[in-house]
């Protein structure tokens, strides 16, 4: 009887260990989304450390909301933005960007683990004046292109960031080096939630980021998301 009890205990331990290993593996898997655009394909990977934004983005992608909409706001050496479904049938020259899904996602700042480096996927939002909690919009997102910065420029940005974040965001030596050598948008750190990263298609992001735009930062030639789909 004791042998049977011992055998059952060992079997239960093995099952528990296997389950635990499976949980660990599952927790490390990151979802990936492909944005098929008229300029080429972009693949983004979503961070598990920002679960509210991850789950919301997956939900919106799976609903088909992004299919056919434009990158309606593009600023060279800064970022490319999408999320307004009215852009799908917008006339040339129409000002876009006001429409969203009507809800917000609580901010999930994971700095300095994730910052506004080149290729970062982040959520757009309403300004602090009407949104002091810095909650993200339900659908609008942007991908960072940015530029490189000197130490002097980073010092100025740090001074302003200290004021805006009450000293909560400090550029580490590693982050400073990244902004100096590769680039990004350091003035957005601690202000907008970064929830993913481009893992394929940075050449496409570059191409979109440098298209000609009008006075509203809308590309003169429409850049469209043909389809957004979860691929992992």
C-alpha positions as CSV (number, residue, x, y, z in Angstrom):
1,X,0.0,0.0,0.0
2,X,2.9,2.3,0.9
3,X,4.5,1.6,-2.5
4,X,1.3,2.5,-4.3
5,X,1.0,5.7,-2.3
6,X,4.6,6.6,-3.1
7,X,4.0,5.8,-6.8
8,X,0.9,8.1,-6.9
9,X,2.9,10.8,-5.2
10,X,5.7,10.6,-7.7
11,X,3.2,10.7,-10.6
12,X,1.4,13.7,-9.2
13,X,4.8,15.4,-8.8
14,X,5.7,14.7,-12.4
15,X,2.4,16.0,-13.6
16,X,2.8,19.2,-11.5
17,X,6.3,19.8,-12.8
18,X,5.2,19.3,-16.4
19,X,2.3,21.8,-15.8
20,X,4.7,24.3,-14.2
21,X,7.1,24.0,-17.1
22,X,4.2,24.5,-19.5
23,X,3.1,27.6,-17.7
24,X,6.6,29.1,-17.8
25,X,6.8,28.4,-21.5
26,X,3.4,29.9,-22.2
27,X,4.2,33.0,-20.2
28,X,7.3,33.6,-22.3
29,X,5.5,33.3,-25.6
30,X,4.8,36.6,-27.2
31,X,2.0,37.3,-29.7
32,X,2.9,38.6,-33.1
33,X,0.8,40.7,-35.4
34,X,1.4,41.3,-39.1
35,X,0.4,44.6,-40.7
36,X,0.2,44.1,-44.4
37,X,0.5,47.7,-45.9
38,X,0.7,49.2,-49.3
39,X,4.4,49.8,-48.6
40,X,5.1,46.2,-47.4
41,X,4.7,44.1,-44.4
42,X,5.5,45.0,-40.8
43,X,5.5,42.4,-38.0
44,X,5.2,43.6,-34.4
45,X,5.7,41.5,-31.2
46,X,3.6,42.4,-28.2
47,X,4.9,42.6,-24.6
48,X,3.4,40.3,-22.0
49,X,4.4,42.9,-19.4
50,X,1.7,45.2,-20.7
51,X,-1.2,42.7,-20.7
52,X,-4.0,45.3,-20.9
53,X,-2.6,46.8,-24.1
54,X,-1.6,43.4,-25.5
55,X,-5.1,42.0,-25.0
56,X,-6.8,45.1,-26.3
57,X,-4.6,45.3,-29.4
58,X,-5.2,41.6,-30.2
59,X,-9.0,42.1,-29.7
60,X,-9.0,45.1,-32.1
61,X,-6.9,43.3,-34.7
62,X,-9.1,40.2,-34.6
63,X,-12.2,42.3,-35.0
64,X,-10.9,43.5,-38.4
65,X,-11.0,47.1,-37.3
66,X,-7.6,47.9,-38.8
67,X,-8.2,46.4,-42.2
68,X,-8.3,49.1,-44.8
69,X,-7.5,52.1,-42.6
70,X,-4.7,54.6,-43.3
71,X,-1.6,55.6,-41.5
72,X,-3.2,59.0,-41.2
73,X,-0.4,60.8,-39.3
74,X,3.2,60.6,-40.4
75,X,6.0,62.8,-39.2
76,X,9.5,62.3,-40.7
77,X,12.1,61.2,-38.2
78,X,9.4,60.8,-35.5
79,X,6.7,58.2,-35.9
80,X,3.8,56.8,-38.0
81,X,0.3,56.6,-36.6
82,X,-2.9,54.7,-37.4
83,X,-6.2,54.0,-35.7
84,X,-9.0,56.2,-37.2
85,X,-11.5,53.9,-38.9
86,X,-13.0,56.8,-40.8
87,X,-9.8,57.0,-42.8
88,X,-10.9,53.9,-44.6
89,X,-13.0,55.9,-47.0
90,X,-11.6,59.4,-46.5
91,X,-11.4,61.8,-49.4
92,X,-8.0,63.2,-50.4
93,X,-6.9,66.0,-48.1
94,X,-9.5,65.3,-45.4
95,X,-8.2,65.9,-41.9
96,X,-8.1,62.6,-39.9
97,X,-7.4,61.3,-36.4
98,X,-10.4,62.4,-34.3
99,X,-12.2,59.0,-34.3
100,X,-11.4,56.3,-31.8
101,X,-13.3,53.4,-30.2
102,X,-14.8,55.4,-27.3
103,X,-12.9,53.8,-24.4
104,X,-9.4,54.0,-22.9
105,X,-6.8,51.5,-21.6
106,X,-5.1,52.3,-18.3
107,X,-1.4,53.3,-18.7
108,X,1.1,50.5,-18.3
109,X,4.5,52.2,-18.2
110,X,7.3,49.6,-17.9
111,X,10.2,52.0,-18.0
112,X,13.2,51.5,-18.1
113,X,12.5,48.0,-19.4
114,X,10.7,49.3,-22.4
115,X,11.3,52.8,-23.8
116,X,10.7,54.7,-27.0
117,X,13.5,53.2,-29.0
118,X,13.4,53.0,-32.8
119,X,10.8,50.4,-33.8
120,X,8.8,50.7,-30.5
121,X,5.0,50.1,-30.8
122,X,3.1,52.5,-28.5
123,X,-0.4,53.7,-27.8
124,X,-1.6,57.2,-28.7
125,X,-3.9,59.1,-26.3
126,X,-5.6,62.3,-25.4
127,X,-3.4,65.1,-23.9
128,X,-2.7,65.5,-20.2
129,X,-5.1,68.5,-20.0
130,X,-8.1,66.1,-20.4
131,X,-6.3,62.9,-19.5
132,X,-4.1,63.4,-16.5
133,X,-3.8,59.6,-15.9
134,X,-2.3,59.2,-19.4
135,X,-4.7,56.4,-20.3
136,X,-4.3,55.1,-23.9
137,X,-6.9,55.4,-26.7
138,X,-8.7,52.2,-27.6
139,X,-7.4,51.8,-31.2
140,X,-4.8,54.5,-32.0
141,X,-1.2,53.3,-32.1
142,X,2.1,54.5,-33.4
143,X,5.5,53.1,-34.4
144,X,8.6,55.0,-33.5
145,X,11.2,56.0,-36.1
146,X,12.8,58.9,-34.3
147,X,16.4,60.2,-34.6
148,X,19.7,60.2,-32.7
149,X,20.4,62.7,-29.9
150,X,23.5,64.3,-28.4
151,X,24.3,64.2,-24.7
152,X,23.4,67.9,-24.5
153,X,20.0,67.3,-26.1
154,X,19.3,64.3,-23.8
155,X,20.2,66.5,-20.8
156,X,17.6,69.1,-21.9
157,X,15.0,66.4,-22.5
158,X,15.8,64.8,-19.1
159,X,15.2,68.1,-17.4
160,X,11.8,68.5,-19.0
161,X,10.9,64.8,-18.3
162,X,11.8,65.3,-14.7
163,X,9.1,68.0,-14.5
164,X,6.5,66.0,-16.4
165,X,7.0,62.7,-14.5
166,X,8.0,64.1,-11.1
167,X,11.4,62.5,-11.5
168,X,10.1,59.0,-12.1
169,X,11.8,58.6,-15.5
170,X,15.6,58.7,-15.6
171,X,17.7,57.9,-18.7
172,X,20.0,55.1,-17.8
173,X,23.5,55.0,-19.3
174,X,22.3,52.2,-21.6
175,X,19.2,54.1,-22.7
176,X,21.2,57.2,-23.3
177,X,23.7,55.2,-25.5
178,X,20.8,53.8,-27.5
179,X,19.3,57.2,-28.2
180,X,22.7,58.5,-29.1
181,X,23.6,55.7,-31.5
182,X,20.4,54.2,-32.9
183,X,17.7,56.7,-32.1
184,X,14.1,57.0,-30.9
185,X,11.8,59.5,-29.2
186,X,13.1,60.0,-25.6
187,X,10.7,62.9,-24.8
188,X,7.8,60.4,-24.9
189,X,9.2,58.1,-22.2
190,X,6.9,58.0,-19.2
191,X,4.2,59.8,-21.2
192,X,2.9,57.1,-23.5
193,X,2.7,53.3,-23.0
194,X,5.1,51.2,-25.1
195,X,3.6,47.7,-25.5
196,X,5.5,46.1,-28.4
197,X,8.3,46.2,-30.9
198,X,8.8,45.8,-34.6
199,X,10.7,42.6,-35.3
200,X,10.4,42.6,-39.1
201,X,9.8,45.4,-41.6
202,X,11.8,48.3,-40.2
203,X,12.6,49.2,-43.9
204,X,8.9,49.5,-44.4
205,X,8.5,51.8,-41.3
206,X,11.4,53.9,-42.7
207,X,9.7,54.1,-46.1
208,X,6.4,55.2,-44.6
209,X,8.0,57.7,-42.2
210,X,9.6,59.6,-45.0
211,X,6.7,60.0,-47.4
212,X,5.5,63.4,-48.4
213,X,2.7,64.8,-46.2
214,X,0.3,67.7,-46.1
215,X,-0.1,70.4,-43.5
216,X,-2.0,67.9,-41.2
217,X,0.8,65.3,-41.4
218,X,-1.3,63.1,-43.6
219,X,0.6,61.4,-46.4
220,X,-0.2,62.9,-49.8
221,X,-0.4,59.4,-51.2
222,X,-2.5,57.1,-49.0
223,X,-0.5,54.5,-47.1
224,X,-3.0,51.8,-46.1
225,X,-3.1,48.8,-43.8
226,X,-4.5,46.2,-46.1
227,X,-4.9,43.7,-43.4
228,X,-3.8,43.2,-39.8
229,X,-3.7,39.6,-38.5
230,X,-2.4,37.7,-35.5
231,X,0.3,35.3,-36.8
232,X,1.5,33.9,-33.4
